[in-house]
Amino acid sequence: MSVIFLANGLLSGPFVRDQFPLALMKSASRIPIKLPCYNALAIPLKPIILVCAFSVIYAVVVSNFIGGFLMRTLLEFGRWATICFAILVCSATPSSSANLELRQDLVSQITGLRSIYLPSSQYDGEYDPDIDLPQNRKGLERPHAKFASSGGFRVIRLSGVIERGDTEKLQAFIDKTYEETGIYDFRIALDSPGGNFLEGIKIGLFLEGQFGGQDDPAFSGTYVLKGHQCLSACALIFSLSLLNNIEAGGEVGFHMGILPKELEDQQGNVKEVMNLTYDIVNAYMSLITQGVSPPELLVEALKHRESDSFFVVEANDLAYKLRFEPVAYGGLSDALNADSLPDSKVVDMCTRLLWLGRNGPSPSFLGDGDFVPPLGSSVKELFKGREDKALGGRFLTGEKCIMALSPNGNLLIEMTDNNAAPCVTASGSISEDDWCEVEYPPVNYATTGLLADVTGCSMGNFTGTVLQPKEGNLTHTGSWTNAKTYSRVSMRLQPSVAAEKIATLPDQLDINLLECAITDDDQAVWVKAEADGQTGWISARFVSFEPDWQYEDPRE
């Protein structure tokens, strides 16, 4: 805690706490000075009161001796009274640290979360009805997940500023709540502006060591929930711990460690500063060498070196590529129904999955021109008469896009090496020039979020562009200004199949896209478009575009 006041530098010291603006007195002849509270020092109260009393007498007597004006007396009295109050507040306030709470009210929120990318279709070897939703989900309440442990889990919320000693404090709190509740597993909900970087690293490593423990309470994941932020040192806790989840609407912010306040305006001890730098870089490098995060995380963090500058990661495709888990309740995480879905969109989603692959992107760009089977059919047409089979189509670069249908008609999707899933027919002959049956059934769902990514509506926000990989770290951007209808499609007044139809647009009609929406009906993603002098909503499944690629190197 610190108090802002107006003084001429009579009080100073190596104080370190968070800013707490209290009283401000305006004077043209005074310079604002920050008085931080003493951290972790017990200051005797009686001497402070005596000093304050002497200071007030000084203000009254000396100022009148110099100026003799009542106004001058009041100003001096107020200034010194403010200083004294600041000291009293500082001495009476205990050292701040992270706040820890047992929040079992968050269990329901966490259990309802699903992965936005590739949630598993299986539960105990069967299709999970909690995830394999029916075609029409309008108004459907998403059921919560099942748990192997009948006792569920504890949720411990860590908030506030992270200080030295918080690791031990967290460990004691975990043990205490285990004794109180008897619930073995625990999860951490993070909502902190950061604090001591080295303590953040220590907490993260402690939680990693608790993962899947058998003798101690078992840690089973960190969460940054909707509306919460996890910044600076908190982001390192999030990264170093395993099973790190970001809910849609949550934010994780990375940057390099900030020089302590007491060293900002002085040269400081070079060895101390260098050691802090090495410790921070080592924490990031450990994430890379252990395969927890790719090098891009360190590259981006290095660009942010101020206390208010962050590389912000949300629950989107970037988070997934950085090997975090974007999650949501319904909407973006819903299994994607295959109704009216063209096979070209399946290829787009497979291409996207390759770029999102946690082993890095393919060395060459994949596009429709690299896909061997001819496109132009709907998924339902391709599966007619073979609904229980898996189909695959190969790329010239050696990858294969595999799809299947769940009992409720939701799309299962996976990218693999072509050699791992050769085409077979009933006679056993090989056919590589069309969508063909493969003995490699995918087990993960395509989702609304994945379709949104390839239709310019990433995380429900209209981007107007689609990013795809090129060689190395290069990316290219395709503009949606040259979008076309993919086939005949209805334009509606609102983004819903139940909304009034205002027009029927022909195939290959030029359209101008304006915004997008995520819905809980079977179409899932809608775009608002201008076409033939009319404006309305069409299903994003029926939109295609010819990319006008602009190449950029994100390293610059």
C-alpha positions in Angstrom: 0.0 0.0 0.0 1.3 3.5 -0.7 -0.2 6.9 -0.1 0.2 9.8 -2.5 0.8 13.2 -0.8 2.4 16.6 -1.3 5.6 17.2 0.4 9.1 18.5 -0.1 11.0 15.2 0.2 11.4 15.1 4.0 10.3 11.5 4.1 11.6 8.7 2.0 12.8 5.1 2.2 13.1 1.7 0.5 9.4 0.8 0.8 7.8 -1.8 -1.5 4.0 -2.2 -1.7 1.1 -1.7 -4.1 -0.2 1.8 -4.8 -3.1 3.0 -2.7 -4.0 6.6 -3.5 -5.4 8.2 -0.5 -5.4 12.0 0.0 -4.2 14.6 -2.5 -3.6 18.3 -1.7 -3.1 20.6 -4.6 -0.4 23.3 -4.4 1.5 24.9 -7.3 4.6 25.1 -5.2 4.5 21.5 -4.1 5.7 18.3 -6.0 3.6 15.1 -5.7 5.7 12.5 -3.9 4.7 8.8 -3.4 5.1 7.4 0.1 4.9 3.6 -0.1 4.1 1.8 3.1 6.8 -0.1 4.9 6.6 -3.8 4.0 6.7 -6.4 6.7 8.1 -4.1 9.4 6.5 -3.6 12.8 6.8 0.2 13.5 6.0 1.1 17.1 2.9 3.2 17.2 3.7 5.5 20.2 6.8 7.2 18.6 4.8 7.8 15.4 2.0 9.6 17.3 4.6 11.8 19.1 6.3 12.6 15.7 2.9 13.5 14.2 2.0 15.7 17.2 5.4 17.5 16.9 4.9 17.9 13.1 1.5 19.5 13.5 2.9 22.0 16.1 5.7 22.7 13.6 3.2 23.3 10.9 1.2 25.8 13.0 4.1 27.7 14.6 6.7 27.8 11.9 4.3 28.5 9.0 2.8 31.4 11.0 6.3 32.7 11.9 7.2 32.7 8.2 4.0 33.9 6.6 1.6 34.8 9.4 -1.5 34.0 7.3 -4.3 31.7 8.4 -4.6 30.1 4.9 -0.9 29.2 5.0 -1.5 27.6 8.4 -4.4 25.5 7.2 -2.4 24.3 4.2 0.6 23.4 6.2 -1.5 21.7 8.9 -3.3 19.7 6.2 -0.1 18.7 4.5 1.5 17.4 7.7 -1.7 15.8 8.9 -1.8 13.9 5.6 1.8 12.7 6.0 1.0 11.5 9.6 -2.1 9.7 8.5 -0.1 8.0 5.8 2.4 6.7 8.3 -0.3 5.5 10.6 -2.0 3.7 7.8 1.3 2.1 6.7 2.2 1.0 10.2 -1.2 -0.5 11.0 -1.6 -2.3 7.7 -0.2 -5.9 7.5 1.9 -7.0 4.5 -0.3 -7.9 1.5 -0.2 -11.3 -0.1 -2.3 -13.5 -2.3 -5.8 -14.2 -1.1 -6.9 -17.8 -0.9 -10.5 -19.0 -0.8 -12.3 -22.3 -0.9 -14.9 -21.7 -3.7 -17.1 -24.7 -4.1 -19.7 -22.4 -5.8 -17.4 -22.5 -8.8 -17.5 -26.3 -9.1 -20.7 -26.1 -11.2 -19.2 -23.5 -13.6 -16.0 -25.6 -14.1 -17.7 -28.9 -14.6 -19.8 -27.4 -17.4 -16.8 -26.3 -19.4 -15.8 -28.2 -22.6 -12.7 -27.9 -24.9 -13.3 -25.6 -27.8 -10.9 -27.6 -29.9 -11.3 -31.4 -30.4 -13.3 -32.4 -27.3 -13.3 -36.2 -27.0 -16.4 -38.1 -28.1 -15.9 -41.0 -25.7 -16.8 -41.7 -22.1 -16.1 -45.2 -20.9 -15.8 -46.4 -24.4 -19.2 -45.1 -25.5 -20.4 -41.9 -27.1 -20.9 -39.4 -24.3 -24.5 -38.1 -24.4 -23.4 -35.1 -22.5 -21.4 -34.0 -25.5 -23.1 -35.7 -28.4 -25.9 -33.1 -28.5 -29.0 -33.4 -30.7 -29.2 -31.4 -33.9 -31.4 -28.7 -32.6 -29.9 -27.3 -29.4 -32.0 -24.2 -29.1 -32.5 -23.4 -25.4 -30.9 -26.7 -24.4 -29.1 -26.6 -21.1 -25.8 -28.3 -21.4 -25.3 -31.1 -18.9 -22.3 -31.2 -16.6 -19.4 -33.5 -17.0 -19.1 -36.8 -15.2 -16.4 -37.5 -12.7 -14.6 -40.7 -11.8 -14.4 -39.5 -8.2 -17.8 -39.3 -6.5 -16.5 -36.7 -4.2 -15.8 -34.2 -7.0 -13.0 -31.7 -6.4 -12.2 -28.6 -4.4 -11.8 -25.2 -6.1 -9.2 -22.9 -4.5 -9.3 -19.4 -5.8 -6.1 -17.5 -5.8 -6.5 -13.7 -6.2 -4.7 -10.5 -5.2 -1.0 -9.7 -5.3 1.5 -12.5 -5.2 4.2 -12.0 -2.6 7.1 -14.0 -1.2 5.9 -16.8 1.1 2.7 -17.4 -0.9 3.8 -20.9 -1.9 4.0 -22.1 1.7 0.7 -20.3 2.4 -0.9 -22.1 -0.6 0.4 -25.5 0.5 -0.9 -25.0 4.1 -4.3 -23.9 2.7 -4.5 -27.0 0.5 -3.7 -29.3 3.4 -6.2 -27.4 5.7 -9.1 -27.6 3.2 -8.4 -31.3 2.6 -8.7 -32.0 6.3 -11.9 -29.9 6.4 -13.7 -31.4 3.3 -12.1 -34.8 2.8 -12.1 -34.1 -0.9 -8.9 -35.3 -2.5 -8.6 -33.5 -5.8 -8.3 -29.8 -6.1 -8.2 -27.2 -8.9 -6.9 -23.6 -8.8 -8.9 -20.7 -10.2 -6.5 -17.8 -10.9 -7.5 -14.1 -10.8 -4.4 -12.0 -10.0 -2.7 -8.9 -11.4 0.7 -10.6 -10.7 3.3 -9.7 -8.1 6.6 -11.3 -7.3 7.8 -13.1 -10.4 10.1 -15.6 -8.6 7.3 -16.5 -6.2 5.0 -17.1 -9.2 7.6 -19.5 -10.7 7.8 -21.2 -7.3 4.1 -21.7 -7.1 3.8 -23.0 -10.6 6.5 -25.6 -10.0 4.9 -26.6 -6.7 1.6 -27.2 -8.5 3.3 -29.2 -11.2 4.8 -31.4 -8.5 1.3 -32.0 -7.1 -0.2 -33.1 -10.4 -1.7 -36.5 -10.1 -0.3 -37.2 -6.7 -1.2 -40.3 -4.8 -0.1 -39.6 -1.3 -0.9 -35.9 -1.2 -4.0 -34.0 -2.3 -4.0 -34.3 -6.1 -3.8 -31.1 -8.3 -5.9 -31.5 -11.5 -5.7 -28.2 -13.3 -5.7 -24.4 -13.3 -8.5 -22.2 -14.6 -8.8 -18.6 -15.7 -12.5 -18.2 -15.7 -14.8 -15.8 -17.6 -14.3 -12.2 -16.5 -11.0 -13.0 -14.7 -7.4 -12.0 -15.5 -4.2 -13.7 -14.7 -1.2 -11.4 -15.4 2.5 -11.2 -15.0 3.7 -13.6 -12.2 0.2 -15.2 -12.3 0.7 -16.1 -15.9 3.8 -18.1 -15.0 1.8 -20.0 -12.4 -0.7 -20.8 -15.1 1.9 -21.9 -17.6 4.1 -24.0 -15.3 1.2 -25.9 -13.8 -0.3 -28.6 -16.0 -3.8 -28.8 -17.5 -4.1 -25.0 -17.9 -7.6 -23.9 -19.0 -8.8 -20.5 -20.3 -12.5 -20.0 -20.4 -13.9 -17.8 -23.1 -13.9 -14.3 -21.6 -10.8 -14.9 -19.4 -7.4 -13.4 -20.1 -3.8 -14.4 -19.4 -1.1 -11.7 -19.8 2.6 -12.4 -20.3 5.6 -10.1 -20.1 9.1 -10.0 -18.9 9.8 -9.4 -15.2 9.6 -5.8 -14.1 12.5 -4.2 -12.1 11.4 -3.8 -8.5 10.2 -0.3 -7.6 13.2 0.4 -5.3 15.6 -0.2 -8.2 13.8 1.7 -11.0 15.4 5.0 -10.3 18.9 3.8 -9.5 21.6 1.7 -11.0 20.9 -1.1 -8.6 23.1 -4.2 -8.0 24.0 -5.5 -11.4 24.3 -9.0 -10.2 20.9 -8.9 -8.6 19.2 -7.5 -11.7 21.0 -10.1 -14.0 20.0 -12.9 -11.7 16.3 -11.9 -11.8 16.5 -11.7 -15.6 18.1 -15.2 -15.8 15.5 -16.7 -13.5 12.7 -15.3 -15.6 14.2 -16.5 -18.9 14.9 -19.8 -17.4 11.3 -20.2 -16.4 10.2 -19.5 -20.0 12.9 -21.8 -21.4 11.8 -24.7 -19.1 8.3 -24.4 -20.6 9.9 -24.8 -24.1 12.4 -27.6 -23.3 9.8 -29.6 -21.5 7.4 -29.3 -24.4 4.8 -27.4 -22.3 4.8 -24.3 -24.6 6.4 -23.5 -28.0 9.1 -20.9 -28.4 6.6 -18.3 -29.6 5.6 -17.7 -26.0 9.0 -16.4 -25.0 9.4 -14.5 -28.3 6.1 -12.6 -27.6 6.8 -12.1 -23.9 10.2 -10.5 -24.7 8.3 -7.7 -26.6 6.6 -6.6 -23.4 8.9 -5.0 -20.8 6.7 -2.5 -19.1 4.4 -3.1 -16.1 1.3 -2.3 -18.1 2.3 -4.0 -21.3 1.2 -7.7 -21.9 1.1 -10.3 -24.5 -2.6 -11.2 -23.9 -3.8 -14.8 -24.6 -7.6 -15.5 -24.6 -9.6 -18.6 -25.2 -8.9 -18.8 -28.9 -6.8 -20.7 -31.5 -3.6 -18.9 -30.4 -4.1 -20.3 -26.8 -4.5 -23.8 -28.2 -1.3 -23.4 -30.4 0.5 -22.3 -27.2 -0.6 -25.6 -25.7 -3.2 -24.1 -23.3 -6.7 -25.4 -23.3 -9.4 -22.9 -24.5 -12.8 -23.9 -22.9 -16.3 -22.7 -22.9 -19.8 -23.6 -21.7 -21.8 -24.4 -24.8 -21.6 -22.3 -27.9 -18.0 -22.4 -29.1 -17.4 -25.8 -27.5 -20.5 -27.5 -28.8 -20.1 -30.5 -31.1 -20.7 -29.4 -34.7 -23.7 -30.9 -36.4 -22.9 -32.1 -40.0 -26.3 -31.0 -41.4 -25.9 -28.8 -44.5 -22.1 -28.8 -44.1 -20.1 -28.9 -47.4 -17.0 -31.0 -47.6 -14.9 -27.9 -48.5 -15.5 -26.7 -44.9 -14.3 -30.0 -43.5 -11.1 -29.5 -45.6 -10.8 -26.0 -44.2 -11.1 -27.2 -40.7 -8.6 -30.0 -41.3 -6.1 -27.4 -42.6 -6.8 -25.3 -39.5 -6.1 -28.3 -37.3 -2.8 -28.8 -39.0 -1.7 -25.2 -38.2 -2.9 -25.6 -34.7 -1.0 -28.9 -34.3 1.0 -28.9 -31.1 4.0 -30.2 -33.0 4.1 -27.1 -35.2 2.7 -26.4 -38.7 3.3 -28.3 -41.8 6.4 -27.1 -43.8 4.1 -26.2 -46.7 0.8 -24.5 -47.0 -2.3 -26.6 -47.5 -5.2 -25.3 -49.4 -8.0 -26.6 -51.6 -5.5 -27.0 -54.5 -3.5 -29.4 -52.4 -6.5 -31.6 -51.6 -6.8 -34.5 -54.0 -10.5 -35.6 -53.9 -12.9 -33.3 -55.8 -15.0 -31.0 -53.6 -18.6 -29.9 -54.0 -20.6 -32.5 -52.0 -22.3 -32.2 -48.6 -21.0 -34.3 -45.8 -24.4 -36.0 -45.5 -24.3 -37.0 -49.2 -20.8 -38.5 -48.8 -21.9 -40.6 -45.8 -25.2 -41.8 -47.4 -25.4 -45.6 -46.9 -22.2 -45.7 -44.9 -23.0 -43.6 -41.8 -21.1 -45.9 -39.5 -17.9 -45.6 -41.5 -14.9 -43.2 -41.4 -13.9 -41.4 -44.6 -10.6 -39.9 -45.5 -9.2 -37.6 -48.1 -5.5 -37.0 -48.7 -3.4 -33.9 -49.4 -0.6 -33.9 -51.8 1.8 -33.0 -48.9 1.2 -36.4 -47.3 -1.5 -35.6 -44.7 -5.0 -37.1 -44.5 -8.2 -35.5 -43.4 -10.5 -38.0 -41.7 -14.1 -37.5 -40.7 -17.0 -39.6 -39.3 -20.4 -39.1 -37.8 -21.6 -39.6 -34.3 -25.0 -41.2 -33.5 -26.6 -37.7 -33.4 -25.0 -36.6 -36.7 -22.2 -34.5 -35.2 -18.9 -34.4 -37.1 -15.8 -36.2 -35.8 -12.6 -35.0 -37.4 -8.9 -35.7 -37.3 -5.7 -35.0 -39.2 -3.1 -37.8 -39.5 -0.4 -39.0 -41.8 -1.7 -40.6 -45.0 0.3 -43.8 -44.4 -1.4 -44.2 -41.0 -4.9 -44.4 -42.6 -4.8 -46.0 -46.0 -8.0 -46.1 -48.0 -9.8 -49.4 -48.2 -13.0 -50.7 -49.8 -15.0 -53.8 -49.2 -12.7 -55.7 -51.6 -9.6 -54.3 -50.0 -8.5 -52.4 -53.0 -6.8 -49.0 -52.6 -8.4 -45.8 -53.9 -6.6 -42.5 -53.1 -8.4 -40.1 -55.5 -11.7 -39.6 -53.7 -13.1 -39.5 -50.2 -12.7 -43.2 -49.2 -13.3 -45.5 -46.3 -10.5 -45.8 -43.8 -10.0 -48.0 -40.7 -9.0 -45.1 -38.6 -12.1 -43.7 -36.8 -11.6 -40.2 -35.3 -12.6 -39.8 -31.7 -12.7 -36.0 -31.4 -15.5 -33.7 -32.3 -15.3 -30.7 -34.7 -16.8 -27.8 -32.8 -18.6 -24.5 -33.4 -15.4 -22.8 -32.5 -13.4 -24.6 -35.2 -16.0 -23.7 -37.8 -16.0 -20.1 -36.6 -12.2 -20.0 -37.1 -12.5 -20.9 -40.8 -15.4 -18.6 -41.5 -14.0 -15.3 -40.2 -15.8 -15.4 -36.9 -13.0 -16.4 -34.5 -14.4 -16.8 -31.0 -17.6 -15.2 -32.1 -15.9 -11.9 -33.1 -16.0 -10.9 -36.8 -12.4 -10.7 -38.0 -13.1 -10.3 -41.8 -10.0 -12.5 -42.4 -8.8 -16.0 -42.1 -5.2 -16.8 -41.1 -3.5 -19.8 -42.5 0.1 -21.1 -42.3 2.7 -20.8 -45.0 6.3 -21.8 -44.8 8.1 -21.6 -41.5 6.7 -18.8 -39.3 5.1 -16.9 -42.2 1.4 -16.6 -42.3 -1.0 -15.2 -44.9 -4.3 -13.5 -44.5 -7.3 -14.0 -46.8 -9.8 -11.1 -47.0 -13.5 -11.7 -46.8 -14.3 -8.7 -49.0 -14.4 -11.1 -52.0 -16.8 -13.6 -50.4 -19.3 -15.6 -52.4 -22.2 -17.8 -51.7 -21.3 -21.4 -51.9 -24.7 -22.6 -53.1 -28.3 -21.4 -53.1 -28.9 -20.1 -49.6 -31.7 -18.4 -47.6 -31.1 -14.9 -46.3 -32.9 -14.3 -43.0 -33.9 -11.3 -40.9 -32.1 -12.7 -37.8 -29.3 -15.3 -37.3 -31.7 -18.2 -36.8 -33.3 -20.9 -39.0 -36.6 -19.9 -37.4 -36.3 -16.3 -38.5 -38.2 -14.8 -41.4 -36.6 -15.5 -44.8 -36.2 -12.3 -46.8 -34.4 -13.6 -49.9 -32.9 -16.6 -51.6 -29.4 -16.0 -52.9 -28.1 -17.8 -55.9 -24.8 -19.8 -56.0 -21.6 -17.9 -56.6 -23.1 -14.5 -55.8 -20.7 -11.8 -54.6 -21.5 -10.7 -51.1 -20.1 -8.2 -48.6 -19.8 -9.5 -45.0 -20.5 -7.2 -42.1 -20.5 -9.2 -38.9 -21.1 -12.6 -37.4 -22.9 -14.5 -34.6 -22.6 -17.7 -32.8 -25.9 -19.5 -32.2 -27.1 -22.6 -30.5 -29.1 -23.9 -33.5 -27.9 -26.5 -35.9 -26.1 -24.0 -38.2 -24.0 -22.6 -35.3 -22.2 -19.8 -37.1 -24.0 -17.0 -39.1 -22.7 -14.0 -41.0 -24.5 -10.8 -41.8 -24.1 -9.9 -45.5 -25.0 -7.4 -48.1 -26.1 -8.8 -51.5 -28.3 -7.6 -54.3 -29.3 -4.5 -52.4 -30.5 -6.4 -49.4 -28.9 -7.0 -45.9 -29.6 -10.1 -43.8 -28.1 -13.2 -42.2 -26.9 -16.3 -43.9 -25.4 -19.5 -42.5 -21.6 -19.3 -42.7 -21.6 -22.9 -44.0 -22.7 -21.5 -47.4 -20.0 -18.8 -47.7 -16.7 -19.3 -49.7 -14.1 -16.9 -50.8 -11.1 -16.6 -53.1 -8.2 -15.6 -50.9 -6.3 -12.4 -51.7 -3.3 -13.4 -49.7 -1.1 -10.8 -48.0 2.1 -12.3 -46.6 3.6 -11.2 -43.3 6.3 -12.3 -41.0 5.2 -12.1 -37.3 8.8 -12.1 -36.3 9.2 -8.5 -37.5 
